[in-house]
Structure formats: C-alpha cells, structure tokens
Amino acid sequence: MRILIVEDEITLNRTLQEGLQDFGYQVDTAENFKDAEYFIEIRNYDLILTDWMLPDGDGIDLAKSVKTKSARTSVVVLSARDDKDSEIAALRAGADDYIKKPFDFDILLARIEARLRFGGTNVIEIEDLIINPDEEKIIYQGEEIELKGKPFEVLTHLARHRDQIVSKEQLLDAIWEEPELVTPNVIEVAINQIRQKMDKPLNIATIETIRRRGYRFCYPSIEPEELDSDI
C-alpha cells in the first residue's frame, strides 16, 4: 500500500513517515501543495494524508483534485481546526476522514487501516485481461500469467494510465524507490520481459513504444501507424 503525506511541519512529516514505514507502508512525502500535485500526477496512491493548511494551498482543494483523478484513493485531512463546520466542509469536499490535531498515532493508524479496508478496488479489468496489483496477479481469459516484480509494476502503471504516453523518466519516478540510482535501460528490460513472457505467448500486444516519447498501454486496440518495434 502506498501513502502520500502532505504536511509542511517538517518534524511531524518525518514522524508520520517513519511511523507508517514501520508498519510496512510505502510512503512519499510532500511539504506543499505543488509538490503533492507532482506526486499525484506520476504515482497511484491508496491513501493521501494531508494537512488542511499548506504554504501554497490547502488540503481541501487537494482532496477535490485527488477525487477527480481517482475516486478510489482515500483522503484523510489533518487539521488544528476543531469546529464542527470545518469537519463538515472537509467531508463534503471529498475527504474520507477528518482527524483533529493533536492526535494519537495509534488512533491515526487504526483509522488509516479502516479507510484502506473499505476503500475502492485496485483491480484493473480490461475486457478479458485482469490485473490485480494487491496480489501481483494477471489473469487472461481465465488463466493466470506469470509476470512479477518490476515488469508487473510497469505494466500496471501503464494500464492505469492507458490514455497517456508515459516517458521512461516518469516510469522511473513512479516505480523505483531511488530512480536516480538506476539507468533508464531498466525500463527497456522490463518492457522486453512483458513482451516475452506475456504478449508473445498470448499473441496479444499490451504496450506500444512511441518513438522518442515513451510508452502507452494499447490493449485491446492499437494504432498501427504509431507502433514502434523498438524497445
């Protein structure tokens, strides 16, 4: 499960990050609205934990933006405001929960777990192809396909953004924990494994290469004039 923390108070931001990582969550952090928007654009989150008041915006507007992009992503708003009207406003704006500061971390953790339990499904279904990120499983026409690790994550990310061309840099930022430590050719390796282990045996095409721009998920249809055989 991946969580984005948006909190401008650096000590609290770090405390939340370390606490959630201790419980096995993948965590990204932002200290302002602009950086949060950047992360939301390149990555898919199960839950976003955001402060109401940010240096360049507020968590309520962020909640609206998140829900427009992905209704299944849970949004929990943290706020020092303890009045009823603020809580109502946050929930009506799209927040799934509202937690008043100061708070007990154990209670916050329990409420995050509850949100994730009752959140929307991660499963991607496109005709007879099913991708289940939570179980790292792919099923095509009722049969399970063996594709794990980074190739699976690359395929999943492209499937979630199937109306977009995604660059190598965007894939690195979205999937690798420390993208600056790896070279772009790891993307080519992952794409090649998808084609060798999945596309060729099944006689389908799932990813097309857009020359000099990146990759696009193309199953079940494809635009022949744009397809490039190069990795």
VEXTORVO-130331 format. One record per residue (C-alpha): x, y negated, z negated; chain; residue number from 0. Coordinates in Angstrom, 1 decimal, padded with zeros to 4 digits. Example, Ala and Ser with C-alpha at 12.3 -4.5 7.8 and 13.67 -1.06 7.14 Angstrom:
2
ATOM       X       Y       Z  c    k
ATOM   012.3   004.5  -007.8  A    0
ATOM   013.7   001.1  -007.1  A    1
//
This chain:
231
ATOM       X       Y       Z  c    k
ATOM   000.0   000.0   000.0  A    0
ATOM   001.4  -003.4   000.9  A    1
ATOM   000.6  -006.6  -001.1  A    2
ATOM   001.4  -010.2  -000.4  A    3
ATOM   001.9  -012.5  -003.4  A    4
ATOM   001.4  -016.2  -002.7  A    5
ATOM   002.4  -018.2  -005.8  A    6
ATOM   004.5  -021.3  -006.0  A    7
ATOM   005.6  -020.9  -009.6  A    8
ATOM   008.8  -019.0  -009.0  A    9
ATOM   009.1  -017.2  -012.3  A   10
ATOM   005.5  -015.9  -012.1  A   11
ATOM   006.0  -014.9  -008.4  A   12
ATOM   009.1  -012.9  -009.3  A   13
ATOM   007.4  -011.3  -012.3  A   14
ATOM   004.4  -010.2  -010.3  A   15
ATOM   006.7  -008.9  -007.5  A   16
ATOM   008.8  -006.8  -009.8  A   17
ATOM   005.8  -005.5  -011.8  A   18
ATOM   003.9  -004.4  -008.7  A   19
ATOM   007.0  -002.8  -007.2  A   20
ATOM   007.5  -000.8  -010.3  A   21
ATOM   004.1   000.8  -009.6  A   22
ATOM   005.1   001.7  -006.1  A   23
ATOM   003.6  -001.1  -004.1  A   24
ATOM   005.4  -002.7  -001.1  A   25
ATOM   005.5  -006.4  -001.9  A   26
ATOM   006.2  -009.5   000.1  A   27
ATOM   006.2  -012.9  -001.5  A   28
ATOM   005.5  -016.5  -000.3  A   29
ATOM   005.6  -019.7  -002.3  A   30
ATOM   003.4  -021.9   000.0  A   31
ATOM   000.5  -021.7   002.5  A   32
ATOM   002.7  -022.0   005.6  A   33
ATOM   004.9  -019.0   004.7  A   34
ATOM   001.8  -017.0   003.7  A   35
ATOM   000.3  -017.6   007.1  A   36
ATOM   003.5  -016.4   008.8  A   37
ATOM   003.5  -013.1   006.8  A   38
ATOM  -000.2  -012.6   007.5  A   39
ATOM   000.4  -013.0   011.2  A   40
ATOM   003.1  -010.4   011.5  A   41
ATOM   002.1  -007.9   008.9  A   42
ATOM  -001.0  -006.0   007.8  A   43
ATOM  -001.8  -006.2   004.1  A   44
ATOM  -004.1  -004.1   001.9  A   45
ATOM  -004.4  -006.9  -000.6  A   46
ATOM  -003.3  -010.6  -001.0  A   47
ATOM  -002.8  -012.1  -004.4  A   48
ATOM  -002.9  -015.9  -004.1  A   49
ATOM  -002.8  -018.9  -006.4  A   50
ATOM  -005.6  -021.4  -005.8  A   51
ATOM  -003.3  -024.5  -005.8  A   52
ATOM  -000.4  -024.3  -003.4  A   53
ATOM   002.1  -027.1  -002.4  A   54
ATOM   000.7  -027.4   001.1  A   55
ATOM  -002.8  -026.0   000.9  A   56
ATOM  -005.0  -023.8  -001.3  A   57
ATOM  -005.8  -020.1  -001.8  A   58
ATOM  -009.4  -020.6  -000.9  A   59
ATOM  -008.6  -021.7   002.7  A   60
ATOM  -006.1  -018.8   002.8  A   61
ATOM  -008.9  -016.4   001.8  A   62
ATOM  -011.1  -017.6   004.6  A   63
ATOM  -008.3  -017.2   007.1  A   64
ATOM  -007.4  -013.7   005.9  A   65
ATOM  -011.1  -012.5   006.1  A   66
ATOM  -011.4  -013.9   009.6  A   67
ATOM  -008.3  -011.9   010.7  A   68
ATOM  -009.0  -008.7   008.7  A   69
ATOM  -012.2  -008.2   006.7  A   70
ATOM  -010.8  -005.1   005.1  A   71
ATOM  -007.9  -006.9   003.4  A   72
ATOM  -008.8  -007.7  -000.2  A   73
ATOM  -008.1  -011.2  -001.6  A   74
ATOM  -007.6  -011.9  -005.3  A   75
ATOM  -007.4  -015.5  -006.3  A   76
ATOM  -005.4  -016.6  -009.4  A   77
ATOM  -006.4  -019.9  -010.9  A   78
ATOM  -005.9  -022.0  -014.0  A   79
ATOM  -009.5  -023.3  -013.4  A   80
ATOM  -011.8  -021.6  -016.0  A   81
ATOM  -015.1  -023.1  -015.0  A   82
ATOM  -017.9  -021.1  -013.5  A   83
ATOM  -018.3  -023.3  -010.4  A   84
ATOM  -014.7  -022.7  -009.3  A   85
ATOM  -015.1  -019.0  -009.6  A   86
ATOM  -018.4  -019.0  -007.6  A   87
ATOM  -016.8  -021.2  -004.9  A   88
ATOM  -013.8  -018.8  -004.6  A   89
ATOM  -016.0  -015.7  -004.3  A   90
ATOM  -018.3  -017.4  -001.8  A   91
ATOM  -015.3  -018.4   000.3  A   92
ATOM  -014.3  -014.8   000.8  A   93
ATOM  -012.3  -013.9  -002.3  A   94
ATOM  -013.0  -010.4  -003.6  A   95
ATOM  -012.0  -011.2  -007.2  A   96
ATOM  -011.1  -014.2  -009.3  A   97
ATOM  -008.6  -014.0  -012.2  A   98
ATOM  -008.1  -016.8  -014.6  A   99
ATOM  -004.6  -017.8  -015.8  A  100
ATOM  -003.0  -016.9  -018.1  A  101
ATOM  -003.8  -013.2  -017.6  A  102
ATOM  -002.5  -009.8  -018.9  A  103
ATOM  -000.5  -008.0  -016.3  A  104
ATOM  -002.1  -004.6  -017.2  A  105
ATOM  -005.6  -006.0  -016.6  A  106
ATOM  -004.5  -007.6  -013.3  A  107
ATOM  -003.0  -004.3  -012.2  A  108
ATOM  -006.2  -002.4  -013.1  A  109
ATOM  -008.3  -004.9  -011.1  A  110
ATOM  -005.9  -004.7  -008.1  A  111
ATOM  -006.3  -000.9  -008.2  A  112
ATOM  -010.1  -001.2  -008.3  A  113
ATOM  -010.0  -003.6  -005.3  A  114
ATOM  -007.8  -001.2  -003.3  A  115
ATOM  -010.1   001.7  -004.2  A  116
ATOM  -013.2   000.1  -002.9  A  117
ATOM  -011.5  -001.7   000.0  A  118
ATOM  -012.2  -001.0   003.6  A  119
ATOM  -010.7   001.9   005.5  A  120
ATOM  -007.2   001.7   007.1  A  121
ATOM  -008.2   004.4   009.7  A  122
ATOM  -007.9   003.3   013.3  A  123
ATOM  -010.2   005.1   015.7  A  124
ATOM  -009.9   004.5   019.5  A  125
ATOM  -012.1   006.9   021.5  A  126
ATOM  -010.7   010.4   020.7  A  127
ATOM  -007.5   009.1   019.1  A  128
ATOM  -007.4   008.7   015.3  A  129
ATOM  -004.5   007.1   013.4  A  130
ATOM  -004.7   007.4   009.6  A  131
ATOM  -001.9   005.2   008.1  A  132
ATOM  -002.6   006.2   004.5  A  133
ATOM  -002.0   009.9   005.2  A  134
ATOM   000.6   009.2   008.0  A  135
ATOM  -001.5   011.4   010.3  A  136
ATOM  -002.5   011.2   014.0  A  137
ATOM  -005.3   013.3   015.5  A  138
ATOM  -006.0   013.5   019.2  A  139
ATOM  -009.1   015.4   020.4  A  140
ATOM  -009.3   017.2   017.1  A  141
ATOM  -005.7   018.3   016.9  A  142
ATOM  -003.0   016.8   014.7  A  143
ATOM   000.1   015.3   016.3  A  144
ATOM   003.5   015.4   014.6  A  145
ATOM   004.8   011.9   014.5  A  146
ATOM   006.2   010.5   011.3  A  147
ATOM   008.4   007.7   009.9  A  148
ATOM   009.2   004.5   011.8  A  149
ATOM   007.8   005.8   015.1  A  150
ATOM   004.5   006.3   013.4  A  151
ATOM   004.6   002.8   011.8  A  152
ATOM   005.5   001.2   015.2  A  153
ATOM   002.5   003.0   016.8  A  154
ATOM   000.2   002.0   014.0  A  155
ATOM   001.3  -001.7   014.1  A  156
ATOM   000.8  -001.9   017.9  A  157
ATOM  -002.6  -000.2   017.6  A  158
ATOM  -003.7  -002.7   015.0  A  159
ATOM  -002.6  -005.5   017.4  A  160
ATOM  -003.8  -003.8   020.6  A  161
ATOM  -004.9  -007.0   022.2  A  162
ATOM  -001.5  -008.6   021.8  A  163
ATOM   002.0  -008.3   023.2  A  164
ATOM   004.3  -007.7   020.2  A  165
ATOM   008.0  -008.6   020.5  A  166
ATOM   010.9  -006.5   019.2  A  167
ATOM   011.6  -009.2   016.6  A  168
ATOM   008.0  -009.1   015.4  A  169
ATOM   008.1  -005.3   015.1  A  170
ATOM   011.3  -005.5   013.1  A  171
ATOM   009.9  -008.1   010.7  A  172
ATOM   006.7  -006.2   010.3  A  173
ATOM   008.1  -002.7   009.7  A  174
ATOM   011.7  -002.8   008.4  A  175
ATOM   012.2  -004.0   004.9  A  176
ATOM   015.5  -005.7   005.8  A  177
ATOM   015.2  -006.4   009.5  A  178
ATOM   018.4  -008.5   009.5  A  179
ATOM   020.4  -005.3   008.8  A  180
ATOM   019.2  -003.3   011.8  A  181
ATOM   019.6  -003.9   015.5  A  182
ATOM   016.7  -004.2   018.0  A  183
ATOM   017.6  -000.9   019.6  A  184
ATOM   015.9   000.9   016.7  A  185
ATOM   012.6  -000.2   018.3  A  186
ATOM   013.7   001.4   021.6  A  187
ATOM   014.5   004.6   019.7  A  188
ATOM   011.0   004.6   018.0  A  189
ATOM   009.2   003.9   021.3  A  190
ATOM   011.1   006.7   023.0  A  191
ATOM   010.1   009.1   020.3  A  192
ATOM   006.4   008.1   020.6  A  193
ATOM   006.6   008.8   024.3  A  194
ATOM   008.5   012.1   024.0  A  195
ATOM   006.6   013.6   021.0  A  196
ATOM   003.1   012.2   021.8  A  197
ATOM   002.5   010.7   025.2  A  198
ATOM   004.2   013.2   027.4  A  199
ATOM   002.9   016.4   025.7  A  200
ATOM  -000.7   015.0   025.7  A  201
ATOM  -000.4   013.4   029.2  A  202
ATOM  -001.5   010.0   027.9  A  203
ATOM   000.0   006.5   027.6  A  204
ATOM  -000.2   004.6   024.3  A  205
ATOM   002.4   001.9   024.7  A  206
ATOM   003.4  -000.2   027.7  A  207
ATOM   006.6  -002.2   028.0  A  208
ATOM   006.0  -005.8   029.1  A  209
ATOM   009.3  -006.9   030.7  A  210
ATOM   011.2  -009.5   028.6  A  211
ATOM   008.3  -009.9   026.2  A  212
ATOM   007.8  -006.8   024.1  A  213
ATOM   005.3  -004.0   023.9  A  214
ATOM   001.5  -003.6   024.0  A  215
ATOM  -000.8  -000.8   022.9  A  216
ATOM  -002.5   000.4   026.1  A  217
ATOM  -004.6   003.5   025.2  A  218
ATOM  -007.0   004.4   026.7  A  219
ATOM  -006.7   001.9   029.5  A  220
ATOM  -003.6   000.4   031.2  A  221
ATOM  -002.8  -002.4   033.6  A  222
ATOM  -000.6  -000.7   036.3  A  223
ATOM   000.9  -003.9   037.6  A  224
ATOM   002.2  -004.9   034.2  A  225
ATOM   003.6  -001.5   033.2  A  226
ATOM   007.4  -001.2   033.0  A  227
ATOM   009.0   002.1   032.7  A  228
ATOM   012.0   000.6   030.9  A  229
ATOM   012.1   001.1   027.1  A  230
//
